[in-house]
Every structure is written in C-alpha cells, then in structure tokens.
C-alpha cells in the first residue's frame, strides 16, 4: 500500500513538473462577454503539461464550476460561471505543485442585447463571394512569414490569388449600386495548410485557428472594420462556418485533446500522423446525406455519412463529444459579439451530428432570437430539405435551424434551362413541380434559393445565354424564397467544374492590381456586361422593400402552352412573373390569369419600363421574361 502511494506521489510530481514554470500557450476564447443569457464559459487552455494544474479566481461574480482534464496532458478545460460578473480584467490563478502563474483574462461589455441583432431574411438578397478571388486591397499581406509554404499565382486556378478583406471593403459602393443587401463571404478564418500538388486552401474550408482571421485576408480588426462599414452602407454580413471538420494543420491533430475529439481517427497512427490515407483504415464520407433521415438506414451507411472524413486533410470533428460542441457553440457566439456579423452560413450541415447541431441552434436562438443561420443541406428533394427546417412536422426532432438551402430549385432550374417547356414534365414544369411541395416547409420564405454557387457550374456554363439567365434570376428574385446570388453573374462571369473548381471561382475582373479589365465600373464593362448589370440592378432595387415580394401570397399556374406564371399579391399590389419557356414566339392568354389580374388593364414591366396592356393577350418573344407590376 505504501509502495502504491509512493508511486502515485512520484507520478503527480512528474506531471506537474514542480521545478518547471507553468507554461500557457493560449486560452480560447481569447476574451468573453458578460451579461449572456447562458452564463457558463468554457476556457480551453493550451500548454505543456497543463492538465494537472489547479485553477481558481477571486474575480467578483465568477466561480469555477469544474475543471476537466483530457487525454492529452497539454490541454485543460475550465468551466466558469459568469452570472454575476461585470466587465473587467479577471485574474486566473494556475497552480501546479509549488509553481504558480497568474493570467489576465478580459471580460467585455456587450455592445447590444442579443434580441437587437437582426439577421437576414427574405427581404434581403445575399451576394456570395470568395475573398481570395474577389479583390485585393493590399499587397502587404500577399506573403506572410511563418506560415506553411504557399504561393500566390493567379494563373493557377487552385492556388491563392491574393484577394483580401480590404479589397472587399474598397468596393462596398459597388454592392449598393448593384442593389444587393447582404454579403456572404466564404470562410475567412486561418487556413494554414501548405500548398500540395498545385492545390491550396484558398477556399477557407480547412480552419486551423477558430479565433483568427487568415493573415492573408487581413486581421480580426480589419474584419470588424469591414463589417462596420458594410452596415453603414446598409449591407449585412453573413459568416461562413464549418463545424463538421477543421484543417489538418490545426494543433488538435498533432496533439489530440482526447481520443474522441475526432471521428474515426485511428488511421492517423497508422499513417504516422500524416494525411496520407494509403494503406490505413481511413474512412471517407460517402457524401450521401440520405442515411441521416432514412428510417431504414443501415448502421454502416449512417456511419460513413456522419463519421467519415470529408477528405483526408479535413479532420472530422466529433460533435457528440460535449466539450467539442461547447467549444464550437462559443466560437460562433464570440464572432457574433466581436465582429457584429448578421448571420451564419453553416457548411456541410447534415454531415455533423444532428443532436449536437440542434443544441447549437437552440442556444443561438435563445441568445439571439432575431438572428438567422442557413444550413447547407445538399439533397435535391424538397422533403429532405424541409426535414431540416425549424419546427418541421416531418422531422422526429427539432433542428431549430431557421433557413435551409433549396437545392431542388437549383437542380430543376438547371435542367429546365436546356429544355422546351412541354405540357407535363419538362422545362418550367420542373420548377412548378418542386414548388408544389412547399407545404412541407414550416416557413417557405426562409428557404434560401440560388441558381449557382462556388460548388457548382456557373449558370451560364461556358456560354453566354442571357435569355435563360434572365429567366432564372427573375424567378429567383420574385418567388417566396430568400435569394442568393453568386459574385460576377451580373457581369456574365461563366465557367464549369469539368477541369477544376477554380474555373467557377475566377477572379472578379478589376479586383486585382494590373487587371486590364475592370467590371466594377461602367467604363470597364462591355456593352453586353453593362446590359446585364443594369438589368440585374433594376430588378434588385425594385425588389427592396417591395411588400408583395416580402410578404405577398404566392400563386403559381401550371405551365400553359409553354408559359409559366407566378404571381405575388399583397394588399393592392400584384406582381406577375411571366416566363416563356419555349424557343418560339408565344402569348400570355390573359383570361386564364383573371384571378390575379382582376380588373387591371395596364401593367408596368419592371424589367423594361414599358407599359403592357392586359385587356388582350400579350405577345411574348422566344424565351422572354416579364415581371409585371399591377396596381399601386
């Protein structure tokens, strides 16, 4: 017995390194805010052999609820209750044996109450852009010393091109001119991964520091400045986040906090800690999301979806671990409070643990009831998408996710653009037959529709079919949805993924030093580009504050002789979107639409400014689009 006690004493002495100073590398979150509805705060402390340290504080209103040790000796989780705390500098006291260390930790005052933070809604139009590919405002951050090896080479579609947050800030007036109301940037957090075989993490989806903007994009302070100035321009900012996975160069990979911090991580030992999965038990996701809701799903299928890694260089986080989930939840709250973002877009939503994600959404909703989050739910069936929306009647549990992405609309529209609209299934019948299932959604207006994004071919493909593009945009901006645009569409940017994703993520012309073409200005655009920009801008500015579009009842008519009509009505305001889904001249048979036209005899075509008589049939050119304003 005495021998066991003696050995235990030796082990404790060694673990505390009683003769060595306590070393703390960092604490996350880097600071925090008092006055939160949930007063609990998890501090993740990084430091060699910090696990055995005792932690106390005598800061008024703060108590140490528990200290959690993990498998790795180099992490410590400290849970604080801040219910009675006031803003100030708290002293955290660490002690290990005879060694002591005091660390200052700032508790801040919140700038506004959570209910005052207003998220995006269907009254907005989100403009999605990739910071690396949009504009460069500073050349000083093109090469950052101390980061993993990388190069900026704009001739290579999968390497970094040098865009940054300052470049976006310098073009805020452009967004106002265009008429969008919210900006969604692909992830801006640090992606400190080395280039490999001509590829880089310019896209931002491999986070290596959850509390730091990638230095190649700028600083946390520059992100805040951009958000503040965007607000001054009447623009909201949506932050892209990823809870499903992180980047391989995150410190958690080389030194896992606990054995269950990542899903199916055994292969890392087999690969000697590298990201090379060859000859290992590496499990990659199947990319098939249906097992998550399939009542007949096999265990093997479900595991592949949720626990398989997206790619070997993106470690799959285990949201079933409560400490992981608390860390991620706090991180999102920290960015809301610190930068003032107006919304979150969550990447690869169904790949993560559904229960953990619902916990996150509930916490966000309790703290910020008017905030909004959109989840990427990439399945093209409305029933699947509707399952993920908050208060869904067809889901076994509540996700608390307000907004979901309408991949059905995207999918059907991209088929319809290449077809003649017939009397049954093809062409715009596909859109009609998708929207008929809106009864599945608790809130159809909080479904995000889009015609393209950074993961798809551009709508124009490698062509310039503006007739099809105008039809797609007219529907997108007038139906009962929250619309999202992709950068450059307004100036006819095109491209496909057949060679590389980089070809649908080209640089915005004029955004970079030395560009010979500048699409930010009317003088720099071609005649065709100006025509498309003006068309988009006219429609976007008309949409702002238009109550028929924001709150109006929606009525759609089965495509009739190739013509598809959707109407929106609010009080005395009626809008009719008219699509000739054929390559031939056609006509709108006015009598068929009497229930929405009423006694109106003349309407205004928003797109052309022309007056259109409705006391007789309306002639339509091949693939013509009209958005008619009836009444006041």
C-alpha positions, 0 to 999 in steps of 0.5 A: 500500500505504501509502495502504491502511494509512493508511486502515485506521489512520484507520478503527480510530481512528474506531471506537474513538473514542480521545478518547471514554470507553468507554461500557457500557450493560449486560452480560447476564447481569447476574451468573453462577454458578460451579461449572456443569457447562458452564463457558463464559459468554457476556457480551453487552455493550451500548454505543456503539461497543463492538465494537472494544474489547479485553477481558481479566481477571486474575480467578483461574480465568477466561480469555477464550476469544474475543471476537466482534464483530457487525454492529452496532458497539454490541454485543460478545460475550465468551466466558469460561471459568469452570472454575476460578473461585470466587465473587467480584467479577471485574474486566473490563478494556475497552480501546479505543485509549488509553481504558480502563474497568474493570467489576465483574462478580459471580460467585455461589455456587450455592445447590444442585447442579443434580441437587437441583432437582426439577421437576414431574411427574405427581404434581403438578397445575399451576394456570395463571394470568395475573398481570395478571388474577389479583390485585393486591397493590399499587397502587404499581406500577399506573403506572410512569414511563418506560415506553411509554404504557399504561393500566390499565382493567379494563373493557377486556378487552385492556388491563392490569388491574393484577394483580401478583406480590404479589397472587399471593403474598397468596393462596398459602393459597388454592392449598393449600386448593384442593389444587393443587401447582404454579403456572404463571404466564404470562410475567412478564418486561418487556413494554414495548410501548405500548398500540395500538388498545385492545390491550396486552401484558398477556399477557407474550408480547412480552419486551423485557428477558430479565433483568427482571421487568415493573415492573408485576408487581413486581421480580426480588426480589419474584419470588424472594420469591414463589417462596420462599414458594410452596415453603414452602407446598409449591407449585412454580413453573413459568416461562413462556418464549418463545424463538421471538420477543421484543417489538418494543420490545426494543433488538435491533430498533432496533439489530440485533446482526447481520443474522441475529439475526432471521428474515426481517427485511428488511421492517423497512427497508422499513417504516422500522423500524416494525411496520407490515407494509403494503406490505413483504415481511413474512412471517407464520407460517402457524401450521401446525406440520405442515411441521416433521415432514412428510417431504414438506414443501415448502421454502416451507411449512417456511419460513413455519412456522419463519421467519415472524413470529408477528405483526408486533410479535413479532420472530422470533428466529433460533435457528440463529444460535449466539450467539442460542441461547447467549444464550437457553440462559443466560437460562433457566439464570440464572432457574433459579439466581436465582429457584429456579423448578421448571420451564419452560413453553416457548411456541410450541415447534415454531415455533423451530428444532428443532436449536437447541431440542434443544441447549437441552434437552440442556444443561438436562438435563445441568445439571439432570437432575431438572428438567422443561420442557413444550413447547407443541406445538399439533397435535391428533394424538397422533403429532405430539405424541409426535414431540416427546417425549424419546427418541421412536422416531418422531422422526429426532432427539432433542428431549430435551424431557421433557413435551409438551402433549396437545392431542388430549385437549383437542380430543376432550374438547371435542367429546365434551362436546356429544355422546351417547356412541354405540357407535363414534365419538362422545362418550367414544369420542373420548377412548378413541380418542386414548388408544389411541395412547399407545404412541407416547409414550416416557413417557405420564405426562409428557404434560401434559393440560388441558381449557382454557387462556388460548388457548382457550374456557373449558370451560364456554363461556358456560354453566354445565354442571357435569355435563360439567365434572365429567366432564372434570376427573375424567378429567383428574385420574385418567388417566396424564397430568400435569394442568393446570388453568386459574385460576377453573374451580373457581369456574365462571369461563366465557367464549369467544374469539368477541369477544376473548381477554380474555373467557377471561382475566377477572379472578379475582373478589376479586383486585382492590381494590373487587371486590364479589365475592370467590371466594377465600373461602367467604363470597364464593362462591355456593352453586353456586361453593362446590359446585364448589370443594369438589368440585374440592378433594376430588378434588385432595387425594385425588389427592396422593400417591395411588400408583395415580394416580402410578404405577398401570397404566392400563386403559381399556374401550371405551365400553359402552352409553354408559359409559366406564371407566378404571381405575388399579391399583397394588399393592392399590389400584384406582381406577375412573373411571366416566363416563356419557356419555349424557343418560339414566339408565344402569348400570355392568354390573359383570361386564364390569369383573371384571378390575379389580374382582376380588373387591371388593364395596364401593367408596368414591366419592371424589367423594361419600363414599358407599359403592357396592356392586359385587356388582350393577350400579350405577345411574348418573344422566344424565351422572354421574361416579364415581371409585371407590376399591377396596381399601386 
